[in-house]
Amino acid sequence: MVGYEGHRGWVNYLAVNPKIQRKGIAKQMMKEAERRLLKLGCPKLQVQVRTTNSGVIEFYQKLGYHIDDVVNIGKRLISDE
């Protein structure tokens, strides 16, 4: 799921079926997301990844993404339970 609120773009979810991972599909999806956001004039794309998900962090770093020095603050409005 990709969005743009006029200030920056966001990738909220990117998933590939585990049976077909490591075939370049996620990379293609990100390149297409970047292309579409750039077409809209989006200057920056943000991706949120859990700090414990080192494999995904490495994936994004290989695509040229960098870890920003920010704190993400959230509040659950509906419980997961």
Backbone as CSV, one residue per row, in Angstrom:
resi,resn,N_x,N_y,N_z,CA_x,CA_y,CA_z,C_x,C_y,C_z
1,MET,0.846,-1.161,0.000,0.000,0.000,0.000,0.900,1.236,0.000
2,VAL,0.702,2.099,-0.964,1.507,3.306,-1.120,0.576,4.507,-1.102
3,GLY,1.001,5.573,-0.438,0.190,6.779,-0.394,1.044,8.029,-0.487
4,TYR,0.373,9.132,-0.759,1.039,10.434,-0.828,0.064,11.469,-0.301
5,GLU,0.469,12.167,0.764,-0.415,13.153,1.377,-0.022,14.580,1.033
6,GLY,0.775,14.741,-0.015,1.147,16.076,-0.464,2.472,16.561,0.104
7,HIS,2.984,15.894,1.108,4.265,16.281,1.716,5.330,15.230,1.448
8,ARG,4.963,13.969,1.641,5.869,12.860,1.343,5.052,11.612,1.071
9,GLY,5.696,10.687,0.386,5.052,9.412,0.102,5.333,8.414,1.203
10,TRP,4.461,7.438,1.317,4.598,6.404,2.334,4.355,5.037,1.724
11,VAL,5.185,4.086,2.104,4.903,2.682,1.817,4.483,2.084,3.150
12,ASN,3.230,1.691,3.231,2.724,1.133,4.481,2.845,-0.383,4.504
13,TYR,2.637,-1.011,3.382,2.759,-2.463,3.311,3.345,-2.860,1.961
14,LEU,4.305,-3.747,2.014,4.863,-4.346,0.804,5.084,-5.809,1.138
15,ALA,4.441,-6.678,0.415,4.570,-8.104,0.723,4.599,-8.917,-0.559
16,VAL,5.394,-9.969,-0.518,5.473,-10.925,-1.613,5.270,-12.304,-0.996
17,ASN,4.475,-13.103,-1.631,4.233,-14.460,-1.171,5.578,-15.155,-0.925
18,PRO,5.775,-15.738,0.264,7.056,-16.383,0.562,7.486,-17.431,-0.471
19,LYS,6.546,-18.046,-1.145,6.873,-19.069,-2.142,7.578,-18.492,-3.367
20,ILE,7.412,-17.178,-3.594,8.012,-16.568,-4.783,8.923,-15.386,-4.435
21,GLN,9.383,-15.325,-3.182,10.311,-14.265,-2.786,11.683,-14.497,-3.413
22,ARG,12.483,-13.436,-3.396,13.860,-13.451,-3.915,13.919,-13.631,-5.431
23,LYS,12.899,-13.092,-6.102,12.866,-13.128,-7.563,12.808,-11.709,-8.145
24,GLY,12.999,-10.707,-7.279,12.999,-9.325,-7.738,11.631,-8.662,-7.775
25,ILE,10.604,-9.354,-7.290,9.241,-8.805,-7.351,9.105,-7.578,-6.454
26,ALA,9.590,-7.659,-5.223,9.489,-6.518,-4.302,10.266,-5.318,-4.844
27,LYS,11.416,-5.580,-5.419,12.217,-4.500,-6.007,11.440,-3.831,-7.138
28,GLN,10.798,-4.614,-7.985,9.993,-4.067,-9.082,8.827,-3.250,-8.539
29,MET,8.186,-3.752,-7.480,7.061,-3.030,-6.882,7.508,-1.688,-6.314
30,MET,8.669,-1.661,-5.669,9.177,-0.404,-5.115,9.560,0.566,-6.223
31,LYS,10.179,0.081,-7.266,10.544,0.962,-8.382,9.290,1.571,-9.019
32,GLU,8.233,0.787,-9.133,6.980,1.307,-9.687,6.341,2.321,-8.741
33,ALA,6.385,2.043,-7.452,5.863,3.006,-6.470,6.629,4.322,-6.563
34,GLU,7.957,4.234,-6.636,8.784,5.437,-6.769,8.442,6.201,-8.052
35,ARG,8.278,5.480,-9.155,7.959,6.114,-10.433,6.632,6.868,-10.351
36,ARG,5.629,6.212,-9.776,4.305,6.852,-9.690,4.314,8.050,-8.751
37,LEU,5.013,7.932,-7.631,5.078,9.056,-6.697,5.850,10.223,-7.301
38,LEU,6.926,9.927,-7.979,7.703,10.979,-8.637,6.853,11.708,-9.676
39,LYS,6.029,10.962,-10.385,5.131,11.557,-11.379,4.152,12.544,-10.727
40,LEU,3.803,12.287,-9.462,2.913,13.179,-8.716,3.655,14.364,-8.093
41,GLY,4.995,14.381,-8.224,5.785,15.457,-7.643,6.211,15.183,-6.212
42,CYS,6.132,13.955,-5.785,6.496,13.579,-4.416,8.011,13.680,-4.231
43,PRO,8.480,14.494,-3.268,9.918,14.694,-3.112,10.635,13.634,-2.280
44,LYS,9.914,12.885,-1.448,10.561,11.932,-0.554,9.608,10.784,-0.267
45,LEU,10.181,9.592,-0.139,9.388,8.399,0.160,9.848,7.828,1.492
46,GLN,8.902,7.610,2.379,9.172,7.050,3.699,8.673,5.602,3.747
47,VAL,9.392,4.763,4.455,9.003,3.369,4.660,9.177,3.080,6.144
48,GLN,8.177,2.483,6.759,8.303,2.105,8.158,8.553,0.607,8.243
49,VAL,9.605,0.249,8.973,10.000,-1.145,9.149,10.303,-1.342,10.634
50,ARG,9.854,-2.451,11.190,10.187,-2.748,12.585,11.709,-2.884,12.723
51,THR,12.250,-2.355,13.806,13.697,-2.378,14.014,14.244,-3.805,14.088
52,THR,13.409,-4.758,14.432,13.849,-6.156,14.537,13.869,-6.871,13.189
53,ASN,13.359,-6.243,12.142,13.266,-6.881,10.830,14.495,-6.534,9.988
54,SER,15.632,-7.080,10.389,16.902,-6.712,9.762,16.970,-7.082,8.285
55,GLY,16.334,-8.178,7.887,16.354,-8.568,6.479,15.665,-7.556,5.594
56,VAL,14.558,-7.021,6.071,13.819,-6.019,5.290,14.568,-4.685,5.294
57,ILE,15.167,-4.349,6.425,15.971,-3.118,6.467,17.104,-3.216,5.450
58,GLU,17.758,-4.349,5.386,18.837,-4.551,4.416,18.317,-4.451,2.980
59,PHE,17.132,-5.002,2.727,16.513,-4.915,1.401,16.362,-3.451,0.985
60,TYR,15.794,-2.621,1.857,15.585,-1.210,1.515,16.910,-0.460,1.379
61,GLN,17.873,-0.789,2.206,19.174,-0.131,2.085,19.815,-0.444,0.739
62,LYS,19.648,-1.652,0.242,20.180,-2.004,-1.074,19.491,-1.216,-2.184
63,LEU,18.270,-0.754,-1.919,17.545,0.062,-2.898,17.873,1.552,-2.759
64,GLY,18.766,1.888,-1.813,19.175,3.284,-1.662,18.496,4.031,-0.528
65,TYR,17.724,3.339,0.290,17.053,3.979,1.423,18.004,4.049,2.608
66,HIS,17.801,5.067,3.450,18.651,5.285,4.614,17.792,5.357,5.859
67,ILE,18.357,4.960,6.978,17.650,5.052,8.250,17.666,6.511,8.689
68,ASP,16.478,7.085,8.898,16.355,8.466,9.357,16.437,8.519,10.877
69,ASP,16.926,9.625,11.390,17.030,9.829,12.829,15.721,10.432,13.334
70,VAL,14.702,9.576,13.452,13.381,10.023,13.905,12.832,9.027,14.920
71,VAL,11.801,9.443,15.616,11.080,8.564,16.529,9.659,8.446,16.004
72,ASN,9.198,7.232,15.862,7.826,6.994,15.441,6.972,6.861,16.696
73,ILE,5.928,7.644,16.775,5.051,7.629,17.947,3.668,7.181,17.497
74,GLY,3.099,6.225,18.193,1.794,5.707,17.815,0.909,5.459,19.012
75,LYS,-0.362,5.303,18.733,-1.352,5.011,19.766,-2.385,4.064,19.164
76,ARG,-2.629,2.929,19.813,-3.640,1.991,19.347,-5.014,2.552,19.664
77,LEU,-5.865,2.645,18.684,-7.245,3.062,18.886,-8.180,1.854,18.950
78,ILE,-7.744,0.759,18.333,-8.481,-0.509,18.382,-7.480,-1.582,18.785
79,SER,-7.784,-2.331,19.826,-6.878,-3.350,20.330,-6.694,-4.478,19.332
80,ASP,-5.488,-5.047,19.312,-5.203,-6.216,18.477,-5.840,-7.484,19.037
81,GLU,-6.228,-7.459,20.267,-6.732,-8.665,20.939,-8.137,-9.019,20.563
